[in-house]
Amino acid sequence: MPTGRLATASPATRWARPEGRRERWWGVSYRDDVLALSRPLADAGDLDALLDRVGEARVVMLGEASHGTHEFYHWRARLTQRLIAEKGFSFVAVEGDWPDCDRIDRAVRCLPDAPDDPSAALAAFERWPTWMWANEEVLDFCRWLRAHNLRHDPAERVGFHGLDVYSLWESLREILTYLREHDPKQIPVALAAYRCFEPYGEDAQRYAAATRFASESCENEVVDLLVRLRERAAADGSGRFEAWQNAEIVAGAEHYYRAMIGGGRQSWNVRDQHMDDTLDRLLTHYGPAAKVVVWAHNTHVGDARATDMAAAGEINLGQLARERLGTDQVVLVGFGTHRGTVIAGDAWGAPMREIPVPPARSGSVEDALHRGAPPAAVLTFPSGERIDLLTDQLAHRAIGVVYHPQREHWGNYVPTVLGARYDAFLWLDETTALRPLPTRQVDALEPETYPTGR
């Protein structure tokens, strides 16, 4: 299916709610449904049913209900290890910036100029919130991935890549570095784009404001750069893919920041469309047999058409992947918790801290699973059966990098038809904050994401 435009299709899913079914609220018990779907989760062997559900799918997206929870990262890594080792998945793609993740990729694929320990790559993260990737849980996985790759030929090693759109200035610098060494004739067009952005001091908000109030824009310079590098990559893709991808990021970021200043919803769509396009390029780059594990927040992973996002005109990565590749080739896995602690900030750019997560509100997905599921459980959703837990619309918690637990009862919840949004779910009743790594002083010049921190 072609990409690059907003999807308008209605939810095509086996879990569409029966006509006339009302939303369920407080006082409704789903205990029998939960018991029928749940299997205890104690170790990686208990993920067998989920691997069976994956089957021959090319794309497995693993979510998280927050960016700061140890158990989400831990189990996502354990499942990814099995997908790589047993099903031959080709690369991991995450809700992170391309240049930052490229340093990780070089470390885990054991390239000659990369450090022996991925900790150096993770410690270099500077964009707030650094804890999202610079944490002990990701380091443990990256060390495992490097050890795995050392046992394979370079052409068979598993990569680690970023899908996100924020690294405008970093990607411009990466392009200039590449061109100076490999294609100096293209330097003038890259410098024209760099100099257009230079007056804004790497402050995306200043650039975005200028495009709105002074009719200034670097769009033409960015398009010229993208066209040149796209053509060069088509002629010699093996050595030029990263330069092309960085040019796509510059173009996507420039579009994103112009959309951000005009309002949040359109910028969300620009961002998720960019992530989907990047995922498509990576799958093509790795070859026709390539398979990918995606790590991102539930709000990106779970099909937007099964939430109130669709009524607001919002799309997301999980929806776009299903539309492009087909539901048989894409498996979407959500994660959730009832209570615990989380790493987050009080405001955008604020210092991280451990924040309590109160018990989930009554009538929510989390409340139903707390009442009926084992403390840790895996749920795979069967095809064709009509189960109230999966077909009713229920509130489903989503915590961003900015979090205020006192607002739990009127915020942080997305109305969701669980069986249409995901193909499976990992449940951890009580969770703990993840373990951030020490990093350098970070900037908070990037505009706050929409919705906050997801």
Disulfide bonds with the S-S distance in Angstrom:
Cys196-Cys218 2.06
